Amino acid sequence: MDTPKLKILLLGPPEVTLEDRPVLIKRRLNRALLFYLAAQNNPVTREEICNLFWPDAPEEIARKNLREALSRLRTSIGLTDLIFSEGEQLFLNPERVWVDSREMDRLITPLMSSSEMYRGSALPEWMVAQMKEGFALCRANRFMQGTTLDNAAGFENWMELTNQAYRYSRIKIVDRLVDHYISGGNLEEALIWLGKGIDINPFDEDWNYLALICLRDTGRIQEMIDYITYMEKLYQQQEEELPARFTAFKTDAIARKEIENHLPTDWPEQEEDEPPFICREHELELLNQALRKRGVLLVQGEEGIGKTRLLKQFYITQPYSPALLYCRSLPLGRNTPFMALTQPLRDQIQEVVWQALEPSDRQLLSHFYYHVLHGTEGFTLPVSAGEPQRVLENVFYAFLNLLKITASNRPLLFVLDDAMWMDQASISLISFLIEHKFFDQYGLLVILVSPEGDNPDLDALLQRRSRSRKLETIRLVALQKREIGLFVQRIFGKTADEALVKKVQSQTGGNPFFLIECLRAMQQKNISSDQLSDFGACSPPESIVRLVRGKMNLLEKASAAALSAAAVLGRTFYIDVVEEMTGITDEALVAALNELSLKGFISANLEDRTEGSYVFSREVERGIILDQLGPAEKRRLHLRAAKALLSRRPRQPAFAKEIAFHFETAGETQPAVKAWLEAGRYAGSKYSKDETYLSYGRALDLISRLPAGYDESVIYQAANEWGNYAHDQDDSRTCEKIYQRCLEVGEATHSLLLIGTGLSGLGRAADFLYEYEKSTDYFQRAIFYLSNTGYDAELIKALSRLGIMQFGRDEYTRAYELLTDALKRDPATKDQDSLDNRVNILSYICILHIFFGEPGKAEKIAAEMARLSVLVKRRSARVQGHALLAMAQYYNGRVQEALLTFRVNHSMAETLQVRFWLSLLELVAAMAYLHNGDLDKSWYFIDRVHRREANFPQEKLFIQAVKIKGDIFRSLRANDKAHGYYDQVFRSNVINYPAVESRSLAAVMLADERKNTDALELIQRSIKEAKQKNFAGIGLKARMYALLLFLEKTTLEEFEHQTDALQQEISRRELLNHDVFESWVPAALAELRGDQARALAGYCELQQRMAASQNVWMEFLALRKIIGMTKKGDDTGGRARTRVKELLAGIALHAESPAIKGSFQKFRNKWRRYVNDMST
């Protein structure tokens, strides 16, 4: 149950209640003391209270009075824990009281320091709610209203100061909420808060005047008149005179009351199927503020940006429409006096307003219109431009009076649309109205301008207004992606994805007119929402074409030439290239580009830090400009563009694609092919597959049209470079298409080189698809055509590819023969073909030497290959060379060096995404991390390889990845899981390196499980297959495992003789883990002989060697033997047990992956039990 709180109300006449029942506190002083304490946010001292309440009493008496008063308070209220005393300080228990002034302080004080409180714009809704909540606590205009205390001047002063703060807070709340609602156009709510403010201060002239404005603007004319009458009486009672502007307000309102019912409320220009108005909320708020403040507002923005639509939306959404006068200027009316104003005035000024005008003014305006402006002699300006038209002063005054009548009951919204085309006479009249402060009192003048037109007279007017700081400005910018997405969704009823929004933004520049017209055109062509991705492929609507042509027709000659050149160059273009194309230089080019920018065609490229380029604002406009060019002019400009780029961007491959495009469009195919090949190389270096395919594809397409027109070497280059790139991407189908076309071109031109190249490439594509018979046929035919023709590089390539295919078929001896034959034929020169051939040949020879148990030879080859790969332009060659170097280092036992090579080259491999060599590099990393005991990284990389290679289940990399996963669980003695992976390897039904090695390792596990018959059968099969495939390394280790695991199958002498021979060969070859056998075999032999001391020394030597090489799993094998051979308390055994704990703790830090965490925990528990068992 909640503890009841004492409720104290101070914002008005004080009240005290407890559980909604009044609390009687008899003495006035006691009540005042309680109210004072309740109003404090912080504890107060006894001395402060005594000085306030008993200023003239001696301290001792004052303190006695305070104690008695506090005691009476506790008794009267009945709450013993109401007042807390801590030393000299007193305060009310916050758990037992609720005070309205404190609550108001909590709500309002933080807002007072907010910048939002000192702006005139709309407030956030949460602030409005908080201010209202705080104000609602106020029950009267005075703090502690009606409270007095005799002989306590200090208390009275405190109460007066607090009341001033209370009053200020309330006034500030009212003031800000009035601004908030007026800026949002909610005049009814503004009137409610003005009423609250006037209740605080009935004679506040600004609030009263604002209330009259709101009454008038909401059409409540009679209420406004009645309120002014009430104010007259109020001022008479005070013997004061009502301010003159209030009296004038009443006089005008009575005189013009009838006009209110005849003012138009519709926007003068209506559009069929008008699109929805979206966004621009901030600009609408600024317009609301401007209308309430009165004055002059400038709205700027390019043509079609939505200036008129913004004003219309603002007008039609006003709860109480202002009086409206809408004038639009036209370019052709620029030289016709008053053209901007006369027709709109005739159409929009109502007869009732005209009749309310003084007869003399009415006659003056009528005569001027019919007899001066439209007289037989016409009207000319009597003075030079920019000077006030003094001879028209009477006419101007009459017009001013007419507008005053129009704005007598509602503010006037005077809109000058396309004001940059306004004639000088109209500008003079507007200037007259501004000088006579008409808009400061009666409404808002909104001037809409676009940069497409130049009007010095209007500029001068705006500058004068701006200098006096009386000009507000709104600049409309293009719609952003979010707003464009809303447009598309509103029109098509489908959410636009990011790609579509980006395309729409590129085409239209976010200009609402272009956006609406393009979307409408799509609707009219019955393009469904599912086909929106084709936006931009549609021809531009005629409305946009007319607009763009109109803008182009107004351009200077140099500007038009620069525009055509820029359009041909593309969406983004460089100034110096346009200069080279057009011959326009210096100031003339600057002027031309400035005009194009002013007209909205182009804008500075903000992404170019050199500030040397522009971008077209709208791609649809650029397309229209290009459509205006004839075929001959297009060819001329594209050829000039290509030559200009070659001249201004020499030896810069980033521009090769643009150069190629321009040459091709101009019909210059030979230089186009050369540039497309350069573009393909550049795109490949930037890892852009799409751009690379596009560039090489264009080159080969051009060649195919007329192959006889191109040099054989160029065709070979195109097919070879693209074919190699596609092969690196594992794209066999594209490879097939490339080389098929190469073959066809070769046959058409009778080129043995191109025929052989095409056949060789088709053989490689067939090999990738495991179509070995077809692949062999292609390669043999390629070798036939390329033999004795002088094309040695391509012949060597065909021979090496045939060898690589044999490697893929697991025919390792035949593969080695073909590859070494190819290597012998290679001239070992530094040309690219020779270098690339050698890297490819040496790659597979290196792997074969590892398979054949010759890792030393493999490492020498790998080191040479890594050096050569840096010289090859094909960037994947470096990854290829270093992946094999890491592999050779690992199999030579230099595991840490292998990891270093991996780390240096892995990021490039990932960037290039050359699947095969990336997977090989990560395979090596997985094996190396497993060797070091980092299970998390080992699993991470091998799982990546496993997932990546799952699409190629017949390849060795996939099988090797499965095998290594088995190795991880075998190391953790999770034999069931390990057998599962090894069995998956066996089910591939191939005899290759990972399969044969998996059999020998699975046999070791079976022996550990005491399944000796199965283990012996499996290891003997492994030895047989290793001999069959010449896997000497696997065979030697398998034979050693057979001897060590099945000692009962041989005599001591045979064991010693055979192990000695095997050990010497393993060490000679420097096979991986050869150092394991160098210590393990002698130790095992000593154990067989019963020489425990020598055996223990051998296992200790093994443990130390494994610790030095970071081979944790073999170190565990040695530690197991050491612990098993020592007793509790033995130093050697103690050190071994400590080392086991260290190893387990180290591995645990890197065994968090969910796939292996549980298996490691079981492994750790088994070791802990083993160590404990051996200790006891």
HELIX and SHEET records of a PDB file:
HELIX    1   1 ARG A   28  ALA A   39  1                                  12    
HELIX    2   2 ARG A   46  PHE A   53  1                                   8    
HELIX    3   3 GLU A   59  ILE A   77  1                                  19    
HELIX    4   4 ASP A  100  MET A  112  1                                  13    
HELIX    5   5 SER A  115  TYR A  118  5                                   4    
HELIX    6   6 GLU A  125  ALA A  136  1                                  12    
HELIX    7   7 ALA A  153  SER A  183  1                                  31    
HELIX    8   8 LEU A  187  ILE A  200  1                                  14    
HELIX    9   9 GLU A  205  ASP A  217  1                                  13    
HELIX   10  10 ILE A  221  GLN A  237  1                                  17    
HELIX   11  11 ALA A  244  ARG A  256  1                                  13    
HELIX   12  12 LYS A  257  HIS A  262  5                                   6    
HELIX   13  13 GLU A  281  LYS A  293  1                                  13    
HELIX   14  14 LYS A  307  ILE A  316  1                                  10    
HELIX   15  15 PRO A  331  GLY A  333  5                                   3    
HELIX   16  16 MET A  339  GLN A  348  1                                  10    
HELIX   17  17 GLU A  351  ALA A  356  1                                   6    
HELIX   18  18 PRO A  359  HIS A  367  1                                   9    
HELIX   19  19 PHE A  368  LEU A  373  3                                   6    
HELIX   20  20 ARG A  390  LEU A  392  5                                   3    
HELIX   21  21 GLU A  393  THR A  406  1                                  14    
HELIX   22  22 ALA A  419  TRP A  421  5                                   3    
HELIX   23  23 GLN A  424  GLU A  435  1                                  12    
HELIX   24  24 PHE A  438  TYR A  442  1                                   5    
HELIX   25  25 PRO A  456  ARG A  467  1                                  12    
HELIX   26  26 LYS A  481  PHE A  492  1                                  12    
HELIX   27  27 GLU A  498  THR A  508  1                                  11    
HELIX   28  28 PRO A  512  GLN A  524  1                                  13    
HELIX   29  29 SER A  529  ASP A  534  5                                   6    
HELIX   30  30 GLU A  542  ASN A  553  1                                  12    
HELIX   31  31 LYS A  557  LEU A  569  1                                  13    
HELIX   32  32 ILE A  575  THR A  582  1                                   8    
HELIX   33  33 ASP A  586  LEU A  598  1                                  13    
HELIX   34  34 GLU A  619  ASP A  627  1                                   9    
HELIX   35  35 PRO A  631  ARG A  648  1                                  18    
HELIX   36  36 PRO A  653  PHE A  655  5                                   3    
HELIX   37  37 ALA A  656  THR A  665  1                                  10    
HELIX   38  38 THR A  669  SER A  685  1                                  17    
HELIX   39  39 LYS A  689  ARG A  705  1                                  17    
HELIX   40  40 PRO A  707  GLY A  709  5                                   3    
HELIX   41  41 GLU A  712  ASP A  728  1                                  17    
HELIX   42  42 SER A  732  THR A  749  1                                  18    
HELIX   43  43 LEU A  752  PHE A  768  1                                  17    
HELIX   44  44 TYR A  772  LEU A  786  1                                  15    
HELIX   45  45 ASP A  792  GLY A  808  1                                  17    
HELIX   46  46 TYR A  812  ARG A  825  1                                  14    
HELIX   47  47 GLN A  832  PHE A  851  1                                  20    
HELIX   48  48 PRO A  855  SER A  869  1                                  15    
HELIX   49  49 SER A  876  TYR A  891  1                                  16    
HELIX   50  50 VAL A  895  LEU A  912  1                                  18    
HELIX   51  51 ARG A  915  ASN A  932  1                                  18    
HELIX   52  52 LEU A  935  GLU A  949  1                                  15    
HELIX   53  53 LYS A  956  SER A  971  1                                  16    
HELIX   54  54 ASN A  975  PHE A  986  1                                  12    
HELIX   55  55 TYR A  993  ASP A 1008  1                                  16    
HELIX   56  56 ASN A 1012  LYS A 1029  1                                  18    
HELIX   57  57 ALA A 1032  LEU A 1045  1                                  14    
HELIX   58  58 LEU A 1047  LYS A 1049  5                                   3    
HELIX   59  59 LEU A 1052  ARG A 1069  1                                  18    
HELIX   60  60 HIS A 1074  ARG A 1089  1                                  16    
HELIX   61  61 GLN A 1092  SER A 1109  1                                  18    
HELIX   62  62 VAL A 1112  MET A 1125  1                                  14    
HELIX   63  63 ASP A 1131  ALA A 1148  1                                  18    
HELIX   64  64 PRO A 1154  SER A 1175  1                                  22    
SHEET    1   A 4 ARG A  21  PRO A  22  0                                        
SHEET    2   A 4 GLU A  15  LEU A  18 -1                                        
SHEET    3   A 4 LEU A   6  LEU A   9 -1                                        
SHEET    4   A 4 VAL A  97  VAL A  99  1                                        
SHEET    1   B 3 VAL A  44  THR A  45  0                                        
SHEET    2   B 3 GLN A  89  LEU A  92 -1                                        
SHEET    3   B 3 ILE A  83  GLU A  86 -1                                        
SHEET    1   C 5 ALA A 323  ARG A 328  0                                        
SHEET    2   C 5 LEU A 412  ASP A 417  1                                        
SHEET    3   C 5 GLY A 443  VAL A 449  1                                        
SHEET    4   C 5 GLY A 295  GLN A 300  1                                        
SHEET    5   C 5 LEU A 471  ARG A 475  1                                        
SHEET    1   D 3 THR A 572  TYR A 574  0                                        
SHEET    2   D 3 SER A 613  PHE A 616 -1                                        
SHEET    3   D 3 ILE A 602  ALA A 604 -1                                        
END                                                                             
